[in-house]
Amino acid sequence: MDKRIALIYGVSGQVVEWFPPEWDKGVPSAATLRVFRGDQSNDDTPVLTPAVTVDATNLALSSAAGYSQVTAAGGRKRIPLASTAGLVLRPRPYLIENNEGPQRELLRLARIVANQYVENERDLFNDYASGVSFVKGLRLSWTMDTTFVSTLNNLNSEQYPYRAEWSYTIGGGPARHWIYFDIVRAAKQTGVTVEDLIDVHSSLFLQEPRDQRNQLAARLLEAGWKRLQKDLMLMGVDPNTIAEGQLLDELHVGATLLCAAENGRCPPNQAPADYLRQRLASYRRDLELAVTGNQLKKSENQDGSITPDPCRPMIFVR
C-alpha cells in the first residue's frame, strides 16, 4: 500500500483509500480527514476536510470455515456466505472475525462465487463458526474534490507533498495516521507485465507459489515497483517527475527480478547465491547509470513538458 500517492490534475472522481494497520483490534469507525499543504503546520486551517466513507461490509458466515475444514469442499480457504454483496477480489483486504477472544485475521479474496462463498488467498489460521463469525470491511476512502484537483495553483512541487491525516476510532480507542499525496500532470506508472519477466527468466512463472499463479506475478511486480520507487527516492529522484517510460520499465524489471532472487528464485542450473549477486550487481549498475548518467528525463509538473534538465541526484552542501 502506497503512503505517498499521485492524483492527476484535472481528473474528477479520484478516490484515495486507507486500510488501518490496527486491524487486529477490529474495524474502524467515526473516521474524519484533514488535508494540509506540505508547508503548513498541523495547527493551520486544513485546505480540505472531506467526508470519509467507512466500508460497512458485515456479512455473516452461513456455515463453519477455518482451520478444521481441511476435508470440506474448498478446504481451509473457503468461507461460506449467503450474501457476497459489495465484496471485491484482491488486493483489497477484508477482516474475518469470530467471538472467541475475538479472533481475527486478514483476508485477500482470490475467488467470489456470488451468494455462496468466497475463497481466501491462503488457508485460514483460526476456526469460524456460523452465526458468530463475520466478514467485515476495513477500507476508509474519500473522493478528491474536483475543483481542488483542477486548480492549477494546487499542483505541488515534489519537495512539498500534501499531508492527509486520517483520524478514526478502532478497538475502542482513537488512532491517527498520515499519508502523503501529490497533484501532478502525469503520475508515476509502469507498463511491466509477467511477460517482460519471462523474457529474462523463463521459469519464473512456474516458481510462483501455487495459490498465486493465476495472479500473473502481480505481488512480485508490486514488490519490485515499491523497491524501485524507494531506491529512486533515496537517490533524490521523485518517481512522479520521470517522463522516460521505457527506461523506467527496464529498471522495474531489474528490481522485480532482484526481489525474486532474494527469495531464492533463480533459473535452472544456477546457484541461488550466484544468481542473486548477478541480479544485484546488474540492478545497481543500471540504476546508477540511469540517475548519475542523466538518462532519466524529467517532466515539469506545471505543464507536463519534458525539461532539458534530466533527473539528477540531490547535492548536499555543508
Helices and strands as residue ranges (DSSP letters): E 4-8, E 15-18, G 23-25, E 29-36, E 53-54, E 58-60, E 65-66, G 75-77, E 78-80, E 93-97, E 104-113, E 117-120, E 127-128, E 134-137, E 140-143, H 146-149, G 152-154, E 162-170, E 173-184, H 194-200, G 205-207, G 210-215, H 218-234, G 239-241, H 245-262, H 272-292
